[in-house]
Amino acid sequence: NGPMFFAATDKLGSIPTKNNAIKTIILRMRSVPTMDATAVYFMEQTLQKCQKNNITLIFSHVQKQPMEVMKKTGFADEVGAENFCANIDAALERAKVVNAQSENK
């Protein structure tokens, strides 16, 4: 909840990315109205950890300003348009697809 900037980024470091059973992580952003470049940096670190451990990072309900920052920095391209969902229901459906794909590998 609230703006995502330097002081709020410590929570990103606590996201579990070393569990082999985890295939997707959904970040629900509906209550994040603003974001700064520091937050994007920490999100990039989280994305790299996820990618290293074959975890797909999915975003739900990203508001306008945070999305603009993510696009401007190139982070949105790294995540992939398919992993930005309009709402939590769509994000959960995306996670089901990703999980099913990983089971078929």
C-alpha positions in Angstrom: 0.0 0.0 0.0 1.1 3.5 -0.8 3.9 5.0 -2.8 6.8 2.8 -3.7 10.1 4.5 -3.2 13.4 4.0 -1.5 12.0 3.5 2.1 9.5 0.9 0.9 11.8 -1.3 -1.2 13.0 -3.5 1.7 9.9 -5.6 1.3 11.0 -6.6 -2.2 14.0 -8.3 -0.7 11.9 -10.6 1.4 10.1 -12.1 -1.6 11.0 -15.9 -1.6 12.8 -16.7 -4.9 14.8 -19.8 -3.9 11.9 -22.2 -3.5 11.7 -24.8 -6.3 8.0 -25.2 -5.8 7.3 -21.5 -6.6 6.7 -20.9 -10.3 5.0 -17.5 -10.2 4.9 -14.5 -8.0 2.2 -11.9 -8.3 2.8 -8.4 -7.2 -0.5 -6.7 -6.6 0.0 -3.0 -7.3 -3.5 -1.6 -7.1 -2.7 0.5 -4.0 0.6 1.8 -5.3 -0.1 5.2 -6.9 3.5 6.3 -7.5 6.9 4.8 -7.8 10.4 6.2 -8.1 13.5 5.0 -10.0 15.0 3.4 -6.8 11.9 1.2 -6.5 12.4 0.1 -10.1 16.0 -0.8 -9.4 14.9 -3.0 -6.5 12.2 -4.6 -8.7 14.9 -5.3 -11.4 16.9 -7.1 -8.7 13.9 -9.1 -7.7 13.1 -9.9 -11.4 16.7 -11.1 -11.9 16.4 -13.4 -8.8 13.1 -14.7 -10.2 14.5 -15.4 -13.6 17.6 -17.1 -12.1 15.2 -19.5 -10.3 12.7 -19.9 -13.2 10.0 -17.9 -11.5 7.7 -15.7 -13.5 7.0 -12.3 -12.0 3.4 -11.1 -12.7 2.0 -7.7 -11.9 -1.6 -7.0 -11.2 -3.4 -3.6 -11.5 -0.4 -1.3 -12.1 -1.5 2.3 -12.0 -0.6 4.9 -14.6 2.5 6.6 -12.9 4.2 3.4 -11.9 3.6 1.9 -15.4 5.1 5.0 -17.0 8.2 4.7 -14.8 8.5 0.9 -15.6 8.2 1.6 -19.3 10.6 4.6 -19.3 13.3 2.5 -17.5 12.8 -0.5 -19.8 11.7 -2.7 -16.9 8.2 -3.3 -18.5 9.9 -4.8 -21.5 12.1 -7.1 -19.3 8.9 -8.4 -17.6 7.0 -8.8 -20.8 3.5 -7.3 -21.6 1.9 -10.7 -21.0 2.9 -10.5 -17.3 1.1 -7.2 -16.7 -2.6 -8.0 -15.8 -5.5 -5.6 -15.4 -6.6 -7.1 -12.1 -5.9 -9.9 -9.7 -8.3 -12.3 -11.4 -6.4 -11.9 -14.7 -3.1 -12.3 -12.8 -4.3 -15.5 -11.2 -5.3 -16.8 -14.6 -1.9 -15.9 -16.1 -0.2 -17.7 -13.2 -2.3 -20.9 -14.0 -1.0 -20.7 -17.6 2.6 -20.2 -16.5 2.4 -23.0 -13.9 0.8 -25.4 -16.5 3.6 -24.6 -19.0 6.3 -25.2 -16.4 4.8 -28.6 -15.6 4.9 -29.6 -19.2 8.6 -29.0 -19.5 
